[in-house]
């Protein structure tokens, strides 16, 4: 599972952290989790 996360982070590069922050604001329960999922940051 960690390999998948590494691949997703590599796909989004420097944008991953910003996208995860946006995801945590608009989709904190990870409802939209299909395909190249960006997990919301748990606060």
C-alpha positions in Angstrom: 0.0 0.0 0.0 2.9 2.3 0.7 4.1 1.8 -2.9 0.8 3.1 -4.2 1.1 6.3 -2.0 4.6 6.9 -3.2 3.5 6.6 -6.8 0.6 9.0 -6.3 2.9 11.5 -4.6 5.4 11.2 -7.5 2.5 11.8 -9.9 1.5 15.1 -8.3 5.0 16.1 -7.2 5.2 19.3 -5.3 1.4 19.8 -5.5 0.5 16.8 -3.4 0.6 18.6 0.0 -1.4 21.5 -1.3 -4.0 19.2 -2.9 -4.2 17.1 0.4 -4.9 20.4 2.3 -7.6 21.3 -0.1 -9.1 17.8 0.1 -9.2 18.0 3.9 -11.2 21.2 3.6 -13.7 20.1 0.9 -13.8 16.3 1.4 -12.6 15.5 4.9 -14.4 12.1 4.9 -12.7 11.1 1.7 -16.0 10.5 -0.1 -14.3 10.9 -3.5 -11.6 8.3 -3.2 -11.6 6.6 -6.6 -8.5 6.5 -9.0 -5.5 8.5 -8.0 -6.7 9.2 -4.5 -5.3 12.1 -2.5 -6.0 11.4 1.2 -7.1 14.4 3.2 -4.8 15.6 5.9 -6.1 14.5 9.3 -6.2 17.4 11.7 
